[in-house]
């Protein structure tokens, strides 16, 4: 059985956390896998939980504090492991803040081995309703808000959020 995966992305950590909790309660027998990147420490933190509570927390030192490394080294293997476990009927994959979902969608759809266990059922972009216009039209950089994915991440908040909204199946307003 291919386990459906809901990819959760956004540029606001509070909106993402709120959406993750909602998805975890609404989806049947769901497990949530939350990834965060600490750029300064070069660490990816993974927290896996279901309705019974936190199942595991793990930190991985990244060669480069970037989303591509995080996807390759931990996110994809963890999603595969959770799907193969057989305990859950769905997975909520909370990507690192400001990580665009297109790369992970490509990996999950092109890798035939992974496609036997996982399928992306939807991409959800979580947005803070009070800041949506400012986030989309302002000129803030992710780094100025401490939401960058690597030391050389010079992307704008609006640039990233607009790409996420365009790519997503659902936009969830917090």
N, C-alpha and C positions, 0 to 999 in steps of 0.2 A: 504494500500500500504506500502511495506517495503522500507524505505529510504536507499539508498546506502551510506555507510560511507567509506571514504578514510582515512586510518590511516597514519599519517605523523610522521616519527621518524628520529633521527639522533643525532650526537654528536656535530654538529656545528650549533649554533643558527642562524647565517647569512644564511647559506645554507638552513636551514629549513624555515626561513622567506621568502626567495626568492621562494622556491618551493610552499609554501602556497599561495602566491599571484598568482603565475601561475595557480595553481589548482583552486583557487577561480574564476579567470577569465575564465578558460576553461570549467569548469563543468557547466551543466545547472542549473540555479537558485540555486546556492550553498550558503551555510552559512559556515563560518569558526569558529571553536571553538578552541581557543589557550589557553593552560594551561602551566603555569610556576610554578616552586617550588623555593621558597627562603628558603634554608636550614637553614640559620642563624636565620631568623625570624619565621620559622615554618609555612610559609604562602603559600597557593596555590592561584594563581591569574588566573582567567578565563576572557578571552576577547572574546566576540561573535561579529562577524561582517559579513556583506554581502556587495554587491556592493554599497549600499547606505551609508555605513559607519559603525561606531561602534554602536552596538545595546545595549550592556551591558558590564560592567566590574564589577567583584566581587572578593573580597578576602575572603578566608576561612582559619581560623586557624586550622592547622592539629594537631591531637594528637601526631603523629610522622611524621616528615617531610620525607615521603617516598612515593613511587609510589603506593604501594598497598592501602595506606590510601587515596591517591588522587583519585584513580580509584573508590574505594568504596564510598567515601563521595561526590565527585563532578562530575567526568568525566562521569560515566555511567548515573547518573540521568540527567545531562545536555543533553547528547546525546538523551536520551529518550524523554525529554521535547521538544527538537528541532524537532525531528521526528514527534511527536504527534501534533505539532503546525500546520503543513500543509502548511506553507508558502514556504518551500524550497523543491527542488527535490533531493538535495544531500547535504551531510555534509562532510567537511574536518575537521578531528579531529587532531589538532596539539598537539601531546603529549609533556610532559615536556622533555627538552633536556636530552638525555641519558636514557630515559624510554624505555624499550624494549616492543614492541607491542604484544608479544605472550600472556601475561597475559590478556590484554584487549580483544584480539581476542577470547580467551577461554571464558571469561565472556559473551561476546556478542553471542557466538555460543551455549553455553550450557544453558543459561537462556531462557526458552521457552516463558516467558512473554515478554522479550525484543525482541526475535526473531520475534514477530508479527509486530514490528515497525521498526527494524533496521537489516541491513545485512552488513557485511564487504565486500565491493566490491574489495578493494585492499589495500595493504600495500606498502607505498612509503618510501624509505630511502633516505634522502637528504645528499649529500656528497660534501664537498669542494674539487673540482678537483685539486686545487693546493696543498692540504695537504693530499690527499687520501692515498698515499703510507706511509707517515710518521704516519698518524693516524692509519692505519692498522698494521704497522710493528714496530712502536716505542714502548717505554716502559713507556710512560706518564700515570699517573693515572688520572681519571676524576677529582678527588679532587684537583690535582695540577693545573688544568685548571679552577677550579671553576664551574665544570659542573656535580658535583655529585648530587645524589638524596636524600641523607641522611647523617647524621654525620658519620655513620660507613660504608659508601660506599667506598670500597677499590678496585673497579673494574678498570681494565685498559681500556684506550680508544680503543685500538685495539681489545680487547676481546669483548667489547660491540658493536663496529661498525661491526666486522666480523659476529656476531650473527644477527645483524639487516640486513646486506646485504644478508645473507643466508636465512633469513626468508621472506624477501620482495619479492613482485611481480615486483617492478620497483625500479631501483636505478637512482636517478636524480642527475646529476652532475651540481653544481653551477659554 
